[in-house]
């Protein structure tokens, strides 16, 4: 009888452990993702296997949760950045300056999403900046909860709390896909000031 | 006591690994199924193109939707036979993607340019297709999703992209 009770107890423990580990590794909770082909450039992080049939079960589960209907990398690649240049999490409480130059693609955009991957529920209509807006070899825009003075190109983080920026490169250059780490021009995200502290 | 501990460890391991793999493998299909339901409840029918409203915080229904793009969706149901898809090109960036019920992107092609419309036939592995010359995309199940993305960052271009739906086809012939 003791063996029976121990077996039942082990099965119950296994059930919860299996469920918890699956939730953790699928990215339903933050962290724990086993990405198959992680590419990180200047703190912008992507996975080259997104959208491909070769995606492993964990990447596929993560993409289903965080990037449903993503395209193959030959058509588009997605980079997510959730920290500033100092490695601090991006938050609505701070103002940032995003600056960069030419990017290795036919077209690109940077969009702000909340921690759950949704556009924050504000009515500012400033949630994305793209190659159409940011012209020239060098460009910059601010990210803030309220419109920065004298700055028409900005992203609103109002009601986002913690957030991330998603950089989409459409029809990326083949040379970039072959050697992504050679790309030096990915945008920087500089923290300008935060609530309760003087601007810098 | 030793036998009881061995049984405990075996039960924990077998049930734990089994539960883990079952959940991980089922998650994409479960999430895609929820996406189908969500799109259906927002008025999108099966085997018919439907323009999504311009993406805003209030209209988004899928994670990481892009407010710069005009989306047109067709939920694919192959229960009554293969579905024929025809999509007009677009002057700016655009693409046609097809996903199976497990979220895998099984087909993608560019819509940018002025060439004739993009044509494909979507069928299950065991359905016969008689249309010669049109590319055939095979899905592992009866359900899938076709998605058109067109670069349309402003209201005017979004309306122009939306107007192209009348020239597109997504139907069982």
Contacts between the chains, C-beta under 8 A, distances in Angstrom:
chain1	res1	chain2	res2	distance
A	2	B	1	7.4
A	2	B	4	4.8
A	3	B	3	5.5
A	3	B	4	4.8
A	3	B	7	5.0
A	5	B	4	7.8
A	6	B	4	4.0
A	6	B	5	6.8
A	6	B	7	5.2
A	6	B	8	4.1
A	6	B	11	7.7
A	7	B	7	4.3
A	7	B	8	6.7
A	7	B	10	7.7
A	7	B	11	4.6
A	8	B	11	7.5
A	9	B	8	6.1
A	9	B	11	7.7
A	10	B	7	6.6
A	10	B	8	3.9
A	10	B	9	6.5
A	10	B	10	6.9
A	10	B	11	3.2
A	10	B	12	4.1
A	10	B	15	7.3
A	11	B	11	4.3
A	11	B	12	7.3
A	11	B	15	4.5
A	13	B	11	8.0
A	13	B	12	4.9
A	13	B	16	7.5
A	14	B	11	6.1
A	14	B	12	4.2
A	14	B	13	6.6
A	14	B	14	6.7
A	14	B	15	3.2
A	14	B	16	3.5
A	14	B	17	7.7
A	14	B	18	7.8
A	14	B	19	6.6
A	15	B	15	5.4
A	15	B	16	7.3
A	15	B	19	5.4
A	17	B	12	6.9
A	17	B	16	4.5
A	17	B	19	7.8
A	17	B	20	7.9
A	18	B	15	6.6
A	18	B	16	4.2
A	18	B	17	6.5
A	18	B	18	6.7
A	18	B	19	2.8
A	18	B	20	3.9
A	18	B	21	8.0
A	18	B	22	7.8
A	18	B	23	7.0
A	19	B	19	5.5
A	19	B	20	7.6
A	19	B	23	6.2
A	21	B	16	7.5
A	21	B	20	5.2
A	22	B	19	7.0
A	22	B	20	4.7
A	22	B	21	7.9
A	22	B	22	8.0
A	22	B	23	3.6
A	22	B	24	5.0
A	22	B	27	7.6
A	23	B	23	7.3
A	25	B	20	8.0
A	25	B	24	6.9
A	26	B	23	7.5
A	26	B	24	6.0
A	26	B	27	5.4
A	51	B	104	7.8
A	51	B	105	4.2
A	52	B	105	7.3
A	53	B	104	5.6
A	53	B	106	7.4
A	55	B	104	7.6
A	57	B	21	7.8
A	57	B	24	5.1
A	57	B	25	5.9
A	58	B	24	6.5
A	60	B	28	5.2
A	60	B	102	7.5
A	60	B	103	6.6
A	60	B	104	7.6
A	61	B	24	5.3
A	61	B	27	4.4
A	61	B	28	6.0
A	63	B	28	7.9
A	63	B	103	6.7
A	64	B	27	6.0
A	64	B	28	4.0
A	64	B	31	4.3
A	64	B	32	6.8
A	64	B	103	4.7
A	65	B	27	7.2
A	65	B	31	6.4
A	65	B	63	7.8
A	66	B	63	6.3
A	66	B	64	7.2
A	67	B	63	6.9
A	67	B	64	5.6
A	68	B	31	6.5
A	68	B	32	7.5
A	68	B	35	6.1
A	68	B	62	5.6
A	68	B	63	5.9
A	68	B	64	7.7
A	68	B	103	6.4
A	69	B	35	7.8
A	69	B	62	6.4
A	69	B	97	7.1
A	69	B	99	6.1
A	69	B	103	7.5
A	69	B	105	7.9
A	69	B	145	7.3
A	69	B	147	5.9
A	70	B	105	7.1
A	71	B	95	6.7
A	71	B	97	5.7
A	71	B	105	6.0
A	71	B	108	5.7
A	72	B	105	5.5
A	72	B	108	5.7
A	74	B	108	7.7
A	75	B	95	5.7
A	75	B	97	7.7
A	75	B	108	5.1
A	75	B	110	7.4
A	76	B	95	7.8
A	78	B	64	7.8
A	106	B	93	6.4
A	107	B	92	8.0
A	107	B	93	5.0
A	107	B	151	6.5
A	109	B	66	6.4
A	109	B	68	5.0
A	111	B	64	7.6
A	111	B	66	6.0
A	111	B	67	6.7
A	111	B	68	7.6
A	113	B	63	7.7
A	113	B	64	6.0
A	116	B	63	7.2
A	117	B	63	3.7
A	117	B	64	5.1
A	118	B	57	7.4
A	118	B	60	6.0
A	118	B	63	6.2
A	118	B	64	8.0
A	119	B	55	7.4
A	119	B	56	7.2
A	119	B	57	4.3
A	119	B	60	5.5
A	119	B	65	7.3
A	119	B	67	6.8
A	120	B	57	6.3
A	121	B	57	4.6
A	121	B	58	7.4
A	122	B	57	6.6
A	123	B	57	7.8
A	125	B	56	7.5
A	127	B	57	7.4
A	127	B	67	5.4
A	128	B	66	6.8
A	128	B	67	4.9
A	128	B	68	5.3
A	128	B	153	7.7
A	130	B	68	5.2
A	130	B	153	6.1
A	132	B	153	5.8
A	133	B	153	8.0
A	166	B	64	6.2
A	168	B	66	6.8
A	170	B	93	5.5
A	170	B	151	7.9
A	171	B	93	7.1
A	171	B	110	7.4
